[in-house]
Amino acid sequence: MKRFIAASLGMLCVLMAMPVQATPDVISREYKLMLDASRFHYQNEQSDVVSLMQAAKPAIEDAIDRNVTGTATLDHDRQVRFFDTQGTCVLEERGYSFRERVENDDSQVTLKFRSPDRYIADFEDLSSSTKGAKSKLEADVGANSSVPFKVVYSHSTKAPNSRKLNRMDDIHAHFPGFEDDYDLDDDLTLSVVGDLTVTERVYRNVDIDLGQHDAEISITLWYAGAPSGDQAPAVAEISFKYEDPSADYTRKVVNRARQAFDALRGLSDWVKPDGQTKTRFVYQYDRTFCQP
């Protein structure tokens, strides 16, 4: 008996000494569908968004038997640029993207890593030394014509920015963990991917009652350059998102979210199942950018 107790105590000490890795908390879930961008035009943008919501709202309400409330209004009008190393695209090659958004002369940068494995995504060090920086691990749910429900995990940190972005050191200044992990040369030149500045216009203020959580709908329109007249966006997307800092989602919430997502997928006049995603559009805009 003494030997049994001693052995048990020894095993307990070993277990206590082992590092414990908790399951990564996915604090945000965002469901995204690409839209037929030709259905929107800059000069009629508001009415086009209203027409979309007139189709989306009853479809979601019928699917989940709960309310969709609010009116889609313009929430963001800003410029978006992605940065990478021309000829090598070392960030994209590693599963990263680095984006700047500028609105009312305020710059915000986001470093993001994507993976189909949430543990791999969570292990990437996206810690920031910048005051006001915020990080999250998010499940991005999408679909195409052959896969009705697919999940990719994104680990990202956004931070206020006052630097002129043109060197890898500008990423390292905000994200020292990334610098430690990849040890990229500070002097590597960062260029605007495709020399493209996107005008991003986002309509929000419509919520889906999922029960424990509300999900906010966003309609995001991306124009190449500054839009005018009858110009159509290059990319259009509808999405909805809900968050919980403790990742304590209920069965009803996640099932209603899936049902709402399927209802949006059924809007065949609006949804473009195999449409190009926003990031892919940027990297494909100039196909030679990543070529040596």
C-alpha positions, -999 to +999 in steps of 0.1 A: +000+000+000+028+024+008+044+017-025+011+024-042+006+056-024+042+067-032+037+058-068+005+077-070+020+108-053+049+106-078+025+105-107+005+134-093+037+154-090+046+147-127+011+157-138+013+189-118+046+197-133+033+193-169+022+225-187-016+227-191-028+240-225-064+251-224-086+249-254-083+282-273-113+304-267-129+315-299-144+348-287-159+359-320-178+340-348-184+357-381-204+343-410-195+356-445-210+353-479-198+370-511-224+389-531-229+397-567-212+431-568-229+441-600-262+444-580-247+476-564-238+510-578-222+538-560-248+565-569-277+542-558-258+524-530-282+531-502-312+519-521-293+488-533-285+479-497-321+484-487-332+461-514-308+434-502-321+437-466-357+436-478-348+401-491-325+391-462-347+401-432-378+379-439-356+350-450-337+350-417-368+356-395-387+327-412-357+305-406-351+312-369-385+325-358-369+355-342-367+392-351-342+410-373-343+447-363-328+480-374-321+498-406-288+494-426-270+527-425-235+537-436-212+531-407-177+533-422-162+551-453-125+545-452-094+536-472-078+501-470-044+490-481-025+458-477+013+456-474+037+429-482+072+424-498+070+428-536+084+398-555+083+375-525+051+382-504+068+368-473+037+376-452+012+358-474+036+329-477+035+325-439-003+327-437-004+364-426-019+396-439-010+431-428-037+458-434-040+495-428-074+512-425-075+550-426-107+569-416-108+606-408-070+607-410-068+580-382-047+550-391-052+515-377-032+485-386-042+448-383-019+418-384-038+386-390-030+349-393-054+324-407-054+286-404-080+258-406-066+246-372-076+268-343-047+256-322-022+266-348-039+300-352-039+305-314-003+296-310+009+324-333+022+353-312+003+384-322+009+403-290+013+440-294+033+466-275+011+494-288-013+511-264-049+504-273-042+472-292-068+445-292-065+408-301-090+381-308-093+345-320-122+343-344-140+316-364-147+328-400-175+308-414-179+308-452-194+287-480-191+281-517-210+261-543-195+228-532-190+233-495-220+247-477-202+254-444-165+258-439-145+273-410-112+290-409-097+304-377-082+339-377-060+352-349-056+390-352-045+421-334-054+456-344-036+487-332-036+525-336-008+536-359+012+567-364+040+553-385+046+556-423+045+520-434+073+511-457+096+486-439+092+454-420+104+473-389+070+490-390+053+457-383+079+447-357+074+480-339+037+470-332+041+433-330+074+422-312+062+386-308+059+383-346+095+397-349+108+371-324+091+342-341+101+350-377+132+372-374+126+390-407+150+417-416+139+451-403+149+467-436+128+445-459+107+469-480+070+468-475+049+478-505+012+484-510-001+451-525-010+457-561-005+494-556-042+493-547-061+515-523-096+503-517-125+525-506-144+504-481-180+514-473-197+494-446-234+494-438-245+482-403-270+488-375-292+457-383-292+430-356-304+394-355-319+381-323-302+348-317-313+346-280-283+348-257-265+370-282-275+394-309-256+392-342-248+424-361-252+423-399-226+441-421-228+448-458-193+456-470-186+472-504-151+475-518-143+499-546-110+500-564-099+536-559-123+564-552-159+555-564-180+578-585-212+578-606-226+544-616-194+525-606-200+491-592-179+478-563-152+452-571-162+431-541-194+429-521-200+409-489-227+403-464-217+390-430-230+388-394-210+385-362-216+377-325-190+377-297-186+364-262-153+371-243-158+338-224-167+318-256-197+304-237-221+300-266-253+280-262-266+253-284-296+275-294-274+304-304-250+284-327-279+265-343-299+297-350-267+313-365-263+283-388-300+286-398-297+323-405-265+316-425-284+290-446-312+314-451-288+340-465-272+313-488-306+308-502-308+344-516-297+332-551-304+366-567-278+382-545-253+356-533-223+347-555-212+314-540-178+313-556-171+350-555-135+362-547-129+371-511-117+405-501-081+395-493-079+373-524-091+402-546-063+424-533-036+398-540-050+390-574-055+426-584-019+427-598-010+390-604+027+400-608+031+415-574+042+383-557+063+371-586+101+375-584 
